[in-house]
Amino acid sequence: MSALAHVLITGGTGYVGAHLARVAMARGHAVTVLARDASRVPAGAAFRRWTLGDPLPAGLAPATLFHIAHDWTNAALVNEDAAARLLESARQAGVTRFVFMSSQSAQPDAATAYGLVKWRIEQMLDGADTASARVGPIYGGQAGSLYGQLVRLIALPALPMIRPGQLFQPIHIDEVCDGLLALAASPLTGPRRMAAPVAIPFGAFLRILAREALGKRLTILPVPLWLALLGCTVTEYVPFIPTVSRARVRGLAGIRFMPCADDLAELGLTVEPVAARLRRGKTGRKALLIEGRVLLRYILGTNPGSGVLRDYGRALRRLDPAAGPVGLPGAMIAWPAALALIESLRRDGALERRLDLAASLAEASPDGVRAFHRPVPLWRLAARLAVEALVMPIRVVLTAVRRA
């Protein structure tokens, strides 16, 4: 029987745990989720009611246990005691492998309580049946945890942030799950590092994420740490804006580069660049559709139909399978008519080539037949001429600046 024939996951309804459950089941493993709420258990997984701090439920078949659950409200008192109790009961129950999901921030002198408690739990795992994964910042999949906060933040018109040059080692959630399963199946012990082997600035990561997930350019406003923490406090009381955790901000500010190439090689794990990974999934396809909707609406003067919108995405991928969005200013996504400001500045740029493609598709579509062959009301023609008159001086200035 495979060592992973049966998989137990604490926190199996959370961001990472639920994704791990789905990946493990897709590979043929039986999965039992240990959690408080049965309503959020991934389809196909078994459920046993369990709360952080409880021993392992009785009567479970031999299994590999992934300990992912974490209590953010009382990091030290709850999480350390819970891990010790779970490890002891797991060994008594005959669990064959105990894999703990730790963090890149786990250090004896960590800047946050979260990093310190992760390091302390790692020190408990001293047997050949245990291992831990020090995982870098996770992105991708359903927008949960830190990734969910970042997705909400990059949707803002401008993003205040601390230390945009801070080195960042993001890893996709699919890669995390691959690494956890590989670690469980291996004889490796001790902490193993899973993150991008080549770091990029945090600001660059957010700009890539904004472009590849939302099709937009991100404006970043650097702010000092004290002001960012004050802003976190404000988000807790102001409705209709994303709430940002002070602990997560402190953790990001104190993150250190983590060498991990050797551990990735031992696990047989490849970590792709962020843009390439996002473009291969649903996120990348959605961003191209956002871009296509903006360009086609500008050309047609009305919202495009789903058919020509799908044609835009397919045509781009046929021309370049790795194509991603060019990244439009947020104002142009909200108001496509603003493309008139830059449309004719140069004819050899990526945006101009995308506009040419969108125009060709629009002309050959039923939407284009209706838009281009119906009589144009005088008021709309006058409005277009007025817009052209207004943008012409701006376009001339931008052209001169670009040539300078």
C-alpha positions as CSV (number, residue, x, y, z in Angstrom):
1,M,0.0,0.0,0.0
2,S,1.3,3.5,-0.8
3,A,2.5,5.6,2.1
4,L,-0.1,8.2,0.9
5,A,-3.0,5.8,0.4
6,H,-4.8,7.7,3.1
7,V,-4.2,11.4,3.9
8,L,-5.4,13.3,6.9
9,I,-5.4,17.1,6.7
10,T,-6.0,19.5,9.7
11,G,-7.4,22.8,8.4
12,G,-8.6,21.0,5.3
13,T,-11.3,23.6,4.7
14,G,-8.8,26.5,4.6
15,Y,-6.9,28.1,1.7
16,V,-4.1,25.6,1.5
17,G,-5.7,22.6,3.2
18,A,-8.7,22.5,0.9
19,H,-6.5,22.8,-2.2
20,L,-4.2,20.0,-0.9
21,A,-7.3,17.8,-0.4
22,R,-8.4,18.3,-4.0
23,V,-4.9,17.7,-5.4
24,A,-4.5,14.5,-3.3
25,M,-7.8,13.1,-4.3
26,A,-7.1,13.9,-8.0
27,R,-4.0,11.7,-7.6
28,G,-6.0,8.8,-6.2
29,H,-5.4,9.2,-2.4
30,A,-8.3,8.8,0.1
31,V,-8.6,12.1,2.1
32,T,-10.1,12.8,5.5
33,V,-10.4,16.4,6.5
34,L,-10.2,17.2,10.2
35,A,-12.1,20.5,10.8
36,R,-14.9,22.1,12.7
37,D,-17.2,22.8,9.8
38,A,-18.4,20.0,7.5
39,S,-20.1,22.4,5.1
40,R,-16.8,23.6,3.5
41,V,-15.2,20.1,3.1
42,P,-14.1,19.6,-0.5
43,A,-16.3,17.2,-2.5
44,G,-15.2,13.6,-2.3
45,A,-13.3,14.0,1.0
46,A,-14.3,12.3,4.3
47,F,-14.9,14.5,7.3
48,R,-14.1,14.0,11.0
49,R,-15.0,16.8,13.4
50,W,-11.9,18.2,15.1
51,T,-10.8,21.4,16.7
52,L,-7.3,22.7,17.1
53,G,-6.1,21.5,20.5
54,D,-8.0,18.1,20.3
55,P,-6.1,14.8,19.9
56,L,-6.5,12.9,16.7
57,P,-10.0,11.3,16.5
58,A,-10.1,7.7,17.3
59,G,-10.7,4.9,14.8
60,L,-8.9,6.4,11.8
61,A,-7.1,4.1,9.3
62,P,-3.3,4.3,9.1
63,A,-2.5,7.5,7.3
64,T,-0.1,10.4,6.6
65,L,-1.1,13.5,8.5
66,F,-0.6,17.1,7.2
67,H,-0.9,19.6,10.0
68,I,-1.9,22.9,8.4
69,A,-4.5,24.3,10.9
70,H,-3.4,27.5,12.7
71,D,-5.1,29.7,15.2
72,W,-4.3,33.4,14.5
73,T,-6.0,34.7,17.6
74,N,-3.6,33.2,20.2
75,A,-0.6,32.0,18.3
76,A,1.7,30.8,21.1
77,L,-0.7,29.3,23.7
78,V,-3.0,27.5,21.3
79,N,-0.8,26.4,18.4
80,E,2.2,25.0,20.3
81,D,0.1,22.9,22.8
82,A,-2.2,21.8,20.0
83,A,0.8,20.6,17.8
84,A,2.3,18.7,20.8
85,R,-1.0,17.0,21.6
86,L,-1.7,16.1,17.9
87,L,1.8,14.7,17.4
88,E,1.6,12.5,20.5
89,S,-1.9,11.2,19.6
90,A,-0.9,10.6,16.0
91,R,2.0,8.4,17.0
92,Q,-0.3,6.5,19.4
93,A,-2.7,6.0,16.5
94,G,0.0,4.7,14.2
95,V,0.2,7.6,11.8
96,T,3.0,6.8,9.4
97,R,4.2,10.3,8.6
98,F,3.6,13.7,10.3
99,V,4.2,16.7,8.0
100,F,3.9,20.2,9.5
101,M,3.3,23.2,7.2
102,S,5.6,25.9,8.6
103,S,6.6,29.3,7.2
104,Q,9.5,31.2,5.7
105,S,9.3,33.4,8.7
106,A,10.1,30.6,11.1
107,Q,13.2,31.7,13.0
108,P,14.3,31.7,16.7
109,D,14.5,35.5,16.5
110,A,11.4,36.0,14.2
111,A,10.0,39.5,14.0
112,T,6.5,38.2,14.6
113,A,4.7,35.8,17.0
114,Y,3.6,33.8,14.0
115,G,7.2,33.1,12.8
116,L,8.3,32.3,16.4
117,V,5.5,29.8,17.1
118,K,6.2,28.1,13.7
119,W,9.8,27.7,14.7
120,R,9.0,26.3,18.1
121,I,6.7,23.7,16.6
122,E,9.4,22.7,14.2
123,Q,11.6,21.9,17.2
124,M,9.1,19.3,18.4
125,L,9.5,17.3,15.2
126,D,12.6,15.3,16.0
127,G,11.7,11.9,14.7
128,A,12.2,10.0,11.5
129,D,8.4,10.0,11.0
130,T,8.2,13.9,10.9
131,A,9.1,16.7,8.6
132,S,8.2,20.4,8.2
133,A,7.9,22.6,5.1
134,R,9.0,26.2,5.4
135,V,6.8,27.7,2.7
136,G,7.3,31.1,1.1
137,P,4.4,33.5,0.4
138,I,1.7,31.6,-1.5
139,Y,-0.4,32.8,-4.4
140,G,-2.8,31.4,-6.9
141,G,-6.0,29.2,-6.7
142,Q,-9.0,30.6,-4.9
143,A,-8.3,34.0,-3.4
144,G,-7.8,33.1,0.3
145,S,-5.5,34.0,3.2
146,L,-2.7,36.5,2.4
147,Y,-3.2,35.9,-1.4
148,G,-6.8,36.9,-1.0
149,Q,-5.9,40.1,0.8
150,L,-3.4,41.0,-2.0
151,V,-5.9,40.4,-4.7
152,R,-8.3,42.8,-3.1
153,L,-5.6,45.4,-2.5
154,I,-4.3,45.4,-6.1
155,A,-7.8,46.2,-7.3
156,L,-7.5,49.6,-5.6
157,P,-6.7,52.6,-7.9
158,A,-3.4,53.1,-6.1
159,L,-1.7,50.9,-3.5
160,P,0.2,52.4,-0.5
161,M,2.8,49.8,0.5
162,I,5.9,49.5,2.7
163,R,9.3,48.6,1.2
164,P,8.4,47.8,-2.4
165,G,12.0,46.7,-2.9
166,Q,11.8,44.0,-0.2
167,L,12.9,40.7,-1.7
168,F,10.0,38.2,-2.1
169,Q,10.0,34.5,-2.9
170,P,6.4,33.6,-4.0
171,I,5.3,30.1,-4.7
172,H,2.1,28.9,-6.4
173,I,-0.4,26.9,-4.4
174,D,-0.2,24.0,-6.8
175,E,3.6,23.9,-6.3
176,V,3.1,24.0,-2.5
177,C,0.8,21.0,-2.7
178,D,3.2,19.1,-5.0
179,G,6.0,19.8,-2.5
180,L,4.0,18.7,0.5
181,L,3.0,15.4,-1.1
182,A,6.6,14.8,-2.3
183,L,7.9,15.6,1.2
184,A,5.4,13.1,2.8
185,A,6.4,10.4,0.4
186,S,10.1,10.9,1.0
187,P,12.3,9.9,3.9
188,L,13.4,13.5,4.4
189,T,13.2,15.0,7.9
190,G,13.7,18.4,9.5
191,P,12.6,21.7,7.9
192,R,12.6,21.7,4.1
193,R,12.4,25.0,2.2
194,M,9.8,25.6,-0.5
195,A,9.8,29.0,-2.2
196,A,11.0,30.7,-5.4
197,P,14.7,30.1,-5.6
198,V,15.2,33.6,-7.2
199,A,13.7,36.4,-5.3
200,I,11.9,39.4,-6.8
201,P,11.0,42.8,-5.2
202,F,7.7,42.8,-3.5
203,G,6.5,45.7,-5.6
204,A,7.4,43.9,-8.8
205,F,5.4,40.8,-7.6
206,L,2.3,43.0,-7.0
207,R,2.6,44.6,-10.4
208,I,2.9,41.2,-12.1
209,L,-0.1,40.0,-10.1
210,A,-2.2,43.1,-11.0
211,R,-1.3,42.6,-14.7
212,E,-1.8,38.9,-14.9
213,A,-4.9,38.6,-12.7
214,L,-6.7,41.9,-13.4
215,G,-5.2,43.1,-16.7
216,K,-4.2,46.4,-15.1
217,R,-1.2,48.5,-14.3
218,L,-0.6,49.0,-10.6
219,T,0.4,52.3,-9.1
220,I,2.4,51.9,-5.9
221,L,2.8,54.6,-3.3
222,P,5.7,53.8,-0.9
223,V,4.8,54.5,2.7
224,P,6.7,54.1,6.1
225,L,5.9,51.1,8.2
226,W,4.3,53.1,11.0
227,L,1.8,54.6,8.6
228,A,1.1,51.2,7.0
229,L,0.3,49.8,10.5
230,L,-1.9,52.8,11.2
231,G,-3.7,52.1,7.9
232,C,-4.3,48.5,9.0
233,T,-6.0,49.7,12.1
234,V,-8.2,52.0,10.1
235,T,-9.3,49.1,7.8
236,E,-10.7,47.3,10.7
237,Y,-13.3,50.0,11.3
238,V,-14.0,51.4,7.9
239,P,-16.6,49.4,5.9
240,F,-16.4,48.5,2.2
241,I,-12.6,48.4,2.0
242,P,-10.3,45.3,2.5
243,T,-9.3,44.6,6.1
244,V,-5.5,44.2,6.3
245,S,-3.9,42.3,9.1
246,R,-1.2,44.1,11.1
247,A,0.5,40.8,11.8
248,R,0.8,40.0,8.1
249,V,2.2,43.5,7.3
250,R,4.8,43.0,10.0
251,G,5.6,39.6,8.7
252,L,6.1,40.9,5.2
253,A,8.3,43.8,6.5
254,G,10.5,41.3,8.4
255,I,10.8,38.6,5.8
256,R,14.4,37.3,5.0
257,F,15.7,35.7,1.9
258,M,15.5,31.9,2.2
259,P,18.0,29.7,0.2
260,C,15.9,26.8,-1.0
261,A,17.4,25.5,-4.3
262,D,18.9,22.4,-2.7
263,D,15.7,21.4,-1.0
264,L,13.6,22.0,-4.2
265,A,16.0,19.7,-6.0
266,E,15.7,16.9,-3.3
267,L,11.9,17.1,-3.6
268,G,12.0,17.2,-7.4
269,L,10.0,20.4,-7.3
270,T,10.2,23.2,-9.9
271,V,9.0,26.7,-9.0
272,E,8.0,28.7,-12.1
273,P,8.1,32.5,-12.5
274,V,4.9,34.1,-11.3
275,A,3.7,35.4,-14.7
276,A,4.3,32.1,-16.5
277,R,2.4,30.2,-13.8
278,L,-0.6,32.5,-13.7
279,R,-0.9,32.6,-17.5
280,R,-1.4,28.8,-17.7
281,G,-4.4,28.8,-15.5
282,K,-7.9,30.3,-15.2
283,T,-6.5,33.5,-13.8
284,G,-4.5,34.2,-17.0
285,R,-7.5,33.5,-19.2
286,K,-9.7,35.8,-17.2
287,A,-7.2,38.7,-17.5
288,L,-7.1,38.3,-21.3
289,L,-10.9,38.5,-21.3
290,I,-10.8,41.7,-19.2
291,E,-8.4,43.2,-21.7
292,G,-10.4,42.1,-24.6
293,R,-13.6,43.5,-23.2
294,V,-12.0,46.9,-22.8
295,L,-10.4,47.0,-26.3
296,L,-13.6,45.7,-28.0
297,R,-15.8,48.1,-26.1
298,Y,-13.6,51.0,-27.3
299,I,-13.8,49.8,-30.9
300,L,-17.5,48.9,-31.0
301,G,-18.8,51.6,-28.7
302,T,-20.8,49.0,-26.8
303,N,-20.2,45.9,-24.7
304,P,-18.9,43.0,-26.9
305,G,-20.7,39.7,-27.0
306,S,-19.3,36.6,-25.5
307,G,-18.5,35.1,-28.9
308,V,-16.1,37.9,-30.1
309,L,-14.7,38.1,-26.6
310,R,-13.7,34.4,-26.7
311,D,-12.3,34.8,-30.2
312,Y,-10.0,37.5,-28.9
313,G,-8.6,35.2,-26.2
314,R,-8.2,32.3,-28.6
315,A,-6.6,34.4,-31.3
316,L,-4.0,35.7,-28.8
317,R,-3.1,32.3,-27.6
318,R,-2.8,31.0,-31.1
319,L,-0.4,33.8,-32.0
320,D,1.5,33.3,-28.7
321,P,0.6,30.4,-26.4
322,A,2.4,32.3,-23.5
323,A,0.6,35.6,-24.2
324,G,-0.5,37.6,-21.2
325,P,-2.2,41.0,-20.9
326,V,-0.3,44.1,-21.7
327,G,-1.5,45.8,-18.5
328,L,-3.9,48.7,-19.0
329,P,-4.2,51.8,-16.8
330,G,-7.0,51.3,-14.3
331,A,-8.8,54.4,-15.7
332,M,-8.9,52.8,-19.1
333,I,-10.4,49.6,-17.7
334,A,-13.1,51.7,-16.1
335,W,-13.5,54.0,-19.0
336,P,-12.4,52.4,-22.3
337,A,-13.0,55.7,-24.2
338,A,-9.8,57.0,-22.5
339,L,-7.9,54.7,-24.9
340,A,-8.3,57.6,-27.4
341,L,-5.5,59.4,-25.5
342,I,-2.8,56.9,-26.5
343,E,-4.2,54.9,-29.4
344,S,-2.2,56.7,-32.1
345,L,1.0,57.5,-30.2
346,R,2.9,54.6,-31.9
347,R,2.0,51.8,-34.1
348,D,4.7,49.2,-33.1
349,G,3.8,48.7,-29.5
350,A,2.1,45.7,-27.9
351,L,-1.1,47.6,-27.1
352,E,-1.4,48.9,-30.7
353,R,-1.0,45.4,-32.0
354,R,-3.8,44.2,-29.6
355,L,-6.0,47.0,-30.8
356,D,-5.4,46.0,-34.5
357,L,-6.3,42.4,-33.6
358,A,-9.5,43.5,-31.7
359,A,-10.5,45.7,-34.6
360,S,-10.1,42.8,-37.1
361,L,-12.2,40.5,-34.9
362,A,-14.8,43.1,-34.3
363,E,-15.2,43.9,-38.0
364,A,-15.8,40.2,-38.8
365,S,-18.2,39.6,-35.9
366,P,-22.0,40.1,-35.8
367,D,-21.3,42.7,-33.1
368,G,-19.2,44.6,-35.7
369,V,-21.9,44.4,-38.4
370,R,-24.4,45.9,-36.1
371,A,-22.0,48.6,-34.7
372,F,-20.4,49.7,-38.0
373,H,-23.3,49.5,-40.4
374,R,-26.1,51.2,-38.4
375,P,-26.7,54.9,-38.8
376,V,-24.7,57.0,-36.3
377,P,-26.9,59.5,-34.4
378,L,-25.8,63.0,-34.8
379,W,-25.3,63.5,-31.0
380,R,-23.0,60.5,-30.9
381,L,-20.9,61.8,-33.8
382,A,-20.8,65.2,-32.2
383,A,-19.7,63.7,-28.9
384,R,-16.9,61.7,-30.7
385,L,-15.7,64.8,-32.4
386,A,-15.7,66.7,-29.2
387,V,-13.6,64.0,-27.5
388,E,-11.2,64.0,-30.4
389,A,-10.8,67.7,-30.1
390,L,-10.1,67.4,-26.4
391,V,-7.6,64.6,-26.6
392,M,-5.7,65.9,-29.6
393,P,-3.5,68.3,-27.6
394,I,-2.8,65.7,-25.0
395,R,-1.9,63.2,-27.6
396,V,0.5,65.6,-29.3
397,V,2.2,66.3,-25.9
398,L,2.5,62.6,-25.1
399,T,3.9,61.9,-28.6
400,A,6.6,64.7,-28.1
401,V,7.5,63.3,-24.7
402,R,7.8,59.8,-26.0
403,R,10.1,60.9,-28.8
404,A,12.3,63.0,-26.5
